[in-house]
Amino acid sequence: MDRVLNIAAYLFTPLEDRPTLRTHLRETAVAAELMGTILLAPEGINMFLAGPEDGVRGFLAELRTDPRFAALEAKESWSEHQPFRRMLVKLKREIIRMDHPAVEPATGRAPGVAPLTLRRWLDQGHDDDGRPVVLLDTRNAFEVDYGAFDDAIDWRIERFTQFPDAVRANLADLEGATVVSYCTGGIRCEKAVIFMRELGLDNVFQLDGGILKYFEEVGGDHYDGDCFVFDGREALAPDLTPRSTRASARAVEDPDLLLKQG
């Protein structure tokens, strides 16, 4: 069997025609022999898909012909087996649940730090302006236990909806430093940055593309362990090889839910 191309992608962009778009995307994905999950919400799209390379790239190319998705970027990894067992397209209130409606990423993207820049900052022990760098893990506690950046702050949250209260309770840990929030693929850390800036923290950035993009461009420097992913691969090592090869019905519909296998 040919290797399977896995992609993780999201984009905050206003979507009004979600029911129609849902039907179209599912038909297109099935025709391309893809499996996984696509989430559609008023704020944008979030998807984890896997399938033949030609099918995945063709699906992305077709999707990007829609101006709303032209800026969509995907993180790639490979597996020997299909990690999903079905193709789902779901309508949600948020593509990542935060329960904080004032945070609207589609109105302006959160500032980011490229993986190579973050590695340089960590190598030198400060950012380019000499400020100390604080890494903030925005993932759930069980995900962090698979692996994390060295010396990152981990508030042991169980759901991303707990993140706002955790920030308010720990503002003193973040003041005076350059804060880089990170997550698996970028979606949670982007919302996190916007929220923290609303609270008055200025030097706050997201890790562009999350851990997966960092692995892709940098590898495992300054990172200890693997990165949990919500599919049958279970976790990815810094070289993007999977810990498991079993197929799973689990697909990311909300990183705040530990989804049950079907």
Secondary structure as the mmCIF struct_conf table of DSSP 4:
data_model
#
loop_
_struct_conf.conf_type_id
_struct_conf.id
_struct_conf.beg_label_comp_id
_struct_conf.beg_label_asym_id
_struct_conf.beg_label_seq_id
_struct_conf.end_label_comp_id
_struct_conf.end_label_asym_id
_struct_conf.end_label_seq_id
HELX_LH_PP_P HELX_LH_PP_P1 ASP A 2 ARG A 3
STRN STRN1 VAL A 4 PHE A 12
BEND BEND1 GLU A 16 GLU A 16
HELX_RH_AL_P HELX_RH_AL_P1 ARG A 18 ALA A 31
TURN_TY1_P TURN_TY1_P1 ALA A 32 GLU A 33
STRN STRN2 MET A 35 ALA A 41
TURN_TY1_P TURN_TY1_P2 PRO A 42 GLU A 43
STRN STRN3 GLY A 44 GLY A 51
HELX_RH_AL_P HELX_RH_AL_P2 GLU A 53 ARG A 64
TURN_TY1_P TURN_TY1_P3 THR A 65 THR A 65
BEND BEND2 ASP A 66 ASP A 66
HELX_RH_3T_P HELX_RH_3T_P1 PRO A 67 PHE A 69
TURN_TY1_P TURN_TY1_P4 ALA A 70 ALA A 71
STRN STRN4 ALA A 74 SER A 79
BEND BEND3 GLU A 80 HIS A 81
STRN STRN5 PHE A 84 PHE A 84
BEND BEND4 ARG A 85 ARG A 85
STRN STRN6 MET A 87 LEU A 91
BEND BEND5 ARG A 93 ARG A 93
BEND BEND6 ILE A 95 ILE A 96
TURN_TY1_P TURN_TY1_P5 PRO A 101 ALA A 102
HELX_RH_3T_P HELX_RH_3T_P2 PRO A 105 THR A 107
BEND BEND7 GLY A 108 GLY A 108
HELX_LH_PP_P HELX_LH_PP_P2 ARG A 109 PRO A 111
STRN STRN7 GLY A 112 VAL A 113
HELX_RH_AL_P HELX_RH_AL_P3 PRO A 115 GLN A 124
TURN_TY1_P TURN_TY1_P6 GLY A 125 GLY A 125
BEND BEND8 HIS A 126 HIS A 126
TURN_TY1_P TURN_TY1_P7 ASP A 128 ASP A 129
BEND BEND9 GLY A 130 GLY A 130
STRN STRN8 VAL A 133 ASP A 137
BEND BEND10 ARG A 139 ARG A 139
HELX_RH_AL_P HELX_RH_AL_P4 ALA A 141 VAL A 144
TURN_TY1_P TURN_TY1_P8 ASP A 145 TYR A 146
STRN STRN9 GLY A 147 PHE A 149
TURN_TY1_P TURN_TY1_P9 ASP A 150 ASP A 151
STRN STRN10 ILE A 153 ASP A 154
BEND BEND11 GLU A 158 ARG A 159
HELX_RH_3T_P HELX_RH_3T_P3 PHE A 160 GLN A 162
HELX_RH_AL_P HELX_RH_AL_P5 PHE A 163 ALA A 169
TURN_TY1_P TURN_TY1_P10 ASN A 170 ASN A 170
HELX_RH_3T_P HELX_RH_3T_P4 LEU A 171 ASP A 173
TURN_TY1_P TURN_TY1_P11 LEU A 174 GLY A 176
BEND BEND12 ALA A 177 ALA A 177
STRN STRN11 THR A 178 TYR A 182
BEND BEND13 THR A 184 GLY A 186
HELX_RH_AL_P HELX_RH_AL_P6 ILE A 187 GLU A 198
TURN_TY1_P TURN_TY1_P12 LEU A 199 GLY A 200
BEND BEND14 ASN A 203 ASN A 203
STRN STRN12 VAL A 204 LEU A 207
TURN_TY1_P TURN_TY1_P13 ASP A 208 GLY A 209
HELX_RH_AL_P HELX_RH_AL_P7 GLY A 210 GLU A 217
TURN_TY1_P TURN_TY1_P14 VAL A 218 VAL A 218
BEND BEND15 GLY A 220 GLY A 220
TURN_TY1_P TURN_TY1_P15 ASP A 221 HIS A 222
STRN STRN13 TYR A 223 GLY A 225
STRN STRN14 CYS A 227 PHE A 228
BEND BEND16 PHE A 230 ASP A 231
TURN_TY1_P TURN_TY1_P16 GLY A 232 ARG A 233
STRN STRN15 ALA A 235 LEU A 236
TURN_TY1_P TURN_TY1_P17 PRO A 238 ASP A 239
STRN STRN16 PRO A 242 PRO A 242
BEND BEND17 ARG A 243 ARG A 243
STRN STRN17 SER A 248 SER A 248
BEND BEND18 ALA A 249 ALA A 249
BEND BEND19 GLU A 253 GLU A 253
TURN_TY1_P TURN_TY1_P18 PRO A 255 ASP A 256
BEND BEND20 LEU A 257 LEU A 257
HELX_LH_PP_P HELX_LH_PP_P3 LEU A 259 GLN A 261
#
